[in-house]
Amino acid sequence: MTVNNGVFTVKSLKTTANGSAAVAENANLTLKSLAGAVTVSGNGVLTVESLATGANAGVTLTGSAVAPTNTKAKVAKYFRLAEATSKTDAATTLGTVTCTGATQLVVGTTDDSVLTKFMADNQYTYDYVDHTADPFSDIKHVDSATLIATNVNVAAGTAAMTGLTVFDMGSIVVEKDQLGNNKAIVRGGTVSGEIGLANVSGKSLTWDAKTGIGSLALFTGAHEENRLTVGDAMLDGKVVNGTAQVKVQNAEEVMPGFFLNKDMQRIYDEHLFDAASSDAQIAMLTQFSQAVNGMTSMGEFKAASQALEEGSNSAVLGGAYNAALDAGEQFNKALDRRMTVANGLNRAEGFTLWADVIGTSNQAKKLYGNSGYDLDLYGGVLGGDYTFAQYDATLGAALTVGTGSGGSKGTATSIDNDVDFVGFSVYGNKRCPIVNSKFDLGYMQTKSDISAANSMGNWSSDVKAKAFTFGFGVELPTTVGIVNVTPHAGIRYTRLDVEGRDGLFGTDDDKLNVFQAPLGVTFSGAFETSGWNLAPTFDLSVVPAFGDKDATTKYNGLTTEVITRVVDSSPVQATLGLSAQKDAFTFGINYTLGAGSDERQNHSFNANVRYTF
């Protein structure tokens, strides 16, 4: 059977050993089913919609002998197979395919636009009848190293397509969403251009232990040395005697300053890289390296690197650690206001019920290096204590509940934090003629809902933190004229436990042991008017910190640790307050301004009321 000019559709075609079928010049033959051999020559087009069960198809593609680099060179034959040859029915396979001349083989679709679209995407011009230049002369990228993993034999090339195969004097195109959801085009023959590989995995290459070079056979027979472009920043390659040779690059050289370079280097040195790996971390790093390969400037790389780092570390940069520390500080200050004697007000024996309302705005624009956080917290404290006049001592307990919102400051990524907190503490003080000693022991739990979005993805996590704290301090009240002067000093220990989180950038638990040594002096006065005892106060303190000041973000499955400063070194605090006492009631208001390094600026307001039974 020979098809010459015209368009023909045949339901089924089966050739015998002595029979033949041919698609000649300018002919277009569509076969619903094929079993046997067909020769396509000239400008013929053969379309096969399916293969006959239990038979192998043999297709010979005889293209133009015109050199493909010549002007108006013809793409002389075009073969399309709609059915994916990688289907599990091994009895139905595309058998021997012989490609000579300027030919194209398309597998997985009957759409002529497959090759046309590929050319257009890569700024090539293509027409399967005629083209002005070799469309395959400057190919730099393909989307998959595995074209067809099935029994497709190429007479003039390799024996079987078990991985990447390059056809002699031919090309193969696989449409996206066909044959493993990949699109690929590879040029074969004696090539003077480039061969491109993308999504190459460590499993695809055979690594030489001595040289550290991975190899992948591309051709059989003698071929020129050709350049090999690998679509991966961490890999560099070339073709030597028909073999692709790939060498792992230095991560710090190709991705300078990337925060996961240690792990990037490790997975490539160990040949674990795989964009489709079941290990999410390996897949992510491989995909990032491949993305870097397509970037055109250092600025583009730095932006992507920063976005990935900020997104992965959004729990810290969103202020989850500082939410727990700041909420705990406000709670402790409320307890201290109840225990202090600096205001000179009377303490009557009996039970006192008291409440504080807290509102604070905290920010440190440079605490995290080049960025910081801001956070508004609101809450209340309810406490009760008993004063023992015989011992001049007070013992009590208090509960705090509150909420807040804020997020990152100065990051390229906008990171938001909605926080809730609850805490409990016991406290007490003992007054002596020359000193007032005070203590508190407390626990607080916070939950931060972190959300962030940037060019590298969306990030969200619920970060839970637990803070255990113990504080001890002394006051030395004295009088200078009509002014009460009360120097004070103390020590506070806080154990902050931050739970790890799951997901792509899951983290281990983190623990901080923070020590603070507040030191300051309070000035106050006391006078009576209209039956009220008034006590204005002014306090100036410095709160140096030591111990663990840095959060350590250690990602699950990776060795990289990201260190971020989260504790101020020595903030200065100034507080202005006024207390008013009449009979069993005491009222107070306070404003505190905190300042320090890292562009630290805190504003807190407090109103309190107490009633003694």
Secondary structure, DSSP 8 states (H G I E B T S, - for coil): -EE-SEEEEES-EE--SS---EE-TTEEEEESSEEEEEEEETT-EEEES-B-TT-EEEEEEE-B-S-TTSTT----EEEEE-S-TTSS-TTSEEEEEEEESBEEEEES---THHHHHHHHHTT----SS--SS-TTTT----S-S-S--S--EETTS-S--SS----TT-EEEE-TTSTTT--EEEE-SS-SSEEEE-S--TTTSEE-TTT-EEEEE--SS----EEEEES-TTEEEEEETTEEEEEE--HHHHSTT-TTHHHHHHHHHTT---TT-SSHHHHHHHHHHHHHHT--SHHHHHHHHHHHHHHHTHHHHTTHHHHHHHHHHHHHHHHHHHH--TT-----SEEEEEEEEEEEEEEETTTTSS-EEEEEEEEEEEEEEEEETTTTEEEEEEEEEEEEEEEEES-SSEEEEEEEEEEEEEEEEEE-SS-EEEEEEEEEEEEEEEEEEETTEEEEEEEEEEEEEEEEEEE--EEETTEEEEEEEEEEEEEEEE----STT-B--EEEEEEE--EEEEEE--EEETTEEEEEEEEEEE--EEE--EEEEEBTT---EEEEE-S-SS-EEEEEEEEEEETTEEEEEEEEEEEETTTEEEEEEEEEEEEE-
